[in-house]
Amino acid sequence: MARHKPTAKKRRLIAERRRSRTVPIWVVAKTLGKFRFTPTRRHWRRVKIGA
């Protein structure tokens, strides 16, 4: 990928990175384990985003 990215693409990549994070431990504890996984979790190599 290019070193100098357009700002719009950079914002989309940042948003996707935020969505791909794990659920925080305090959320798992507060919901008693009901929310353990993120359905939108994505691996950088297996699933590509169309950004």
N, C-alpha and C positions, 0 to 999 in steps of 0.2 A: 504494500500500500504506500502511497505517496507520503513523503515527510510533511509537506505543506498541504493540509486538508482544508477545504472550505468550511466555514463556521457552521453551516447547516448540517453538514455531514458529521462534524465533530460533536454537535449537540445530540444527533441521533445515536451515535456510538456511545456517548456518555449515558444516555437514557437506557439503552439496551444493557449496558454494564450494570446500572443500578437495578434493573429488573431481574438480573441474573444472580443477585446476591442470595445467600442463605437466609432463612428465617432466624432472627435474633433469639438467643437463648431465653431471654426474659419473656418473649412472646410464647415460646413453647411451654415455659413454666406457668405462665398466667392462664393459658388455655388448657392446662393439664394434658398436654401432648396431642390435642386435637389438630393443631396446626403445626405440623412438623416439617413439611416439605413445601416448596414453592412449585406450583404447577407449570410456571413459565421458565423453570430452570433450564439453562442452556450451556452446553459445553462448547468452548471456542473452536474446537477442531471438528466435532461431529456435526453440529448444526450451524449453518451459516445464516446470517441475517442479510436481508436485502437492502443494506444501507448504501 
